[in-house]
């Protein structure tokens, strides 16, 4: 059964004549006749009495409301798809990590809304793993997250690297580690740490580094708010490892201190007096932030435009992070 057959059926029903139905559909009368005959063959019964004024059979009367409903749905679907291709989608949903949503996206959101005022923009701050899962489930259109190759391996996924940034140490201003310009890993591992909750890429990144060092991460608390990290660390000996962009507010807080990690960690002795092998550890601990969407979504104008704006992200330098007047994108 084809939509053209249903349209021919409705045209004959409305006009009561095969010739007039053909003119209404813009085809020949023989085409209308073939479409009706084919439809009747598919359904297994006649739909019209072939008289001077074509009338519906009992089967035709029963089929009529269904045919109308199918054609209306078809018209609605094609109109919605046409609008989608034309950039008239009702909303655009974005999931991003907290630091990106807080510091980098606001100017982009403003510019997007200015160019697509009819599109409802929905932005949600999520951990990287959760953001990628809701993208795969079709609940959001774009994810801006820490890279996780296990969750972006599907062939329809499009992954673009936006930037790489160093991971640094946040502590209280009077913390013993604040004496270092670059904190040695041999000192770092002895202090209790606050980490992101499960499902956040930073937790996975930090745990992996400590595992490669051959030592145990002393986790005392899990959080998911940058403000909470600052508040807890400010109280005492607890420290946390956070990416540079998540420390913009902390850089301006006199009660807090931010320090770089040493380039080449020294061997670490764990609780079992086993020295970790650091020969395969990268010089700097960094995180990679990526833009993730699907190939089909890039064909939709508003999504394509939003991705173009995101590609222009400017990551602030250390000096810019300390001066909010320099942080504009």
SULTAPE-V99058 format. One line per field, one symbol per residue. ss: DSSP state (~ for helix, > for strand, _ for the rest). psi: psi as a letter, one per 40 degrees, with the letter a starting at -180 (. if undefined). burial: + if it has 9 or more other C-alpha atoms within 8 Angstrom, else -. A space follows every 50 residues. Layout:
BEGIN
ss=???
psi=???
burial=???
END
This chain:
BEGIN
ss=__~~~~~~~~~~~~~__~~~~~~~~___~~~~~~~~~~~~~~~____>>_ ____>>_~~~~~~~~~~~~~~~~~~~~~~~~~~~~_____>>>>>>_~~~ ~~~~~~~~~~~~~~~____>>>>>>__~~~~~~~~~_____>>>>>____ ______>>>>>>>>>>>>>>>>___~~~~__>>_~~~~____>>>>____ ~~~~~~~~~~~~~_____>>>>>__~~~~~~~~_____>>>>>~~~~__~ ~~___>>>>>>_______>_____>__________>>>>>>>>>__~~~_ ~~~~~~~~~~_______~~~~~_~~~___
psi=hidddddddddddddehdddddddefiidddddddddddddddeiidihg adhhiiiddddddddddddddddddddddddddddeffidihhhhiiddd dddddddddddddddgdehhhhhhhiidddddddddeeeidihhiihgdd efeidehhhhhdihiihihhiideideeehdhhiddddeeiiihiiiheh ddddddddddddefihhgheihifhddddddddddbeiiihiiddeeddd deheeiihiiiidgiihhhadefhhihedehidihiihhihhaidddeeh ddddddddddeehhhiiddddehdeeei.
burial=----+++++++++-++++-++++-+-+++-+++-++-+++-----++++- ---++++-+++--+--++--+-----------+++-+++--+++++++++ +--+++++---++-----+-+-+++++++++++++----+++++++++-- ++----+++--+--+++++++++-+-++---++++++++-+++++++-++ +++++++--++++++-+++--++----+++-+++--++++++++++++++ +----+++++++--+-++++---+++++-----+-++++++++++-++++ +++++++-++--+--+---+++----+--
END
